């Protein structure tokens, strides 16, 4: 009886999904950094691509982007969506896959979450809890 292992339960997906996602991330970052997308809304923005998540069948790539400084995220996402067909073609040309993955763009929220946690750690209540207890050191 064959054993069935679900590789997709690991964080981020299977090894293949992670590898292809990283390849697509490099391709899209290269396209954006060289200014190959001619759109007035993208000019003047430096866009980072921290992560690409691939679907298990590798036919959908969710590309997480963040403009430098976190400004104009809605404008940048709209511009990338307008140029989706061009970007998909460029990815297909640069990444050797059986099918060119459909792409969708999302704002990367990790920076906001990290900042929120950092602010929480700086609150007086947390600082009080983190401070060494003077009564423990006397014993």
Secondary structure, DSSP 8 states (H G I E B T S, - for coil): ------GGGSTTS-HHHHHHHHHHHHHHHHHHHTT-S--TTTTT--EEEEEEEE-TTS-EEEEEEEEGGG-SHHHHHHHHHHTHHHHHHHHHHHS--SS--EEEEEE--HHHHHHHHHHHHTSHHHHHHHS--HHHHH-
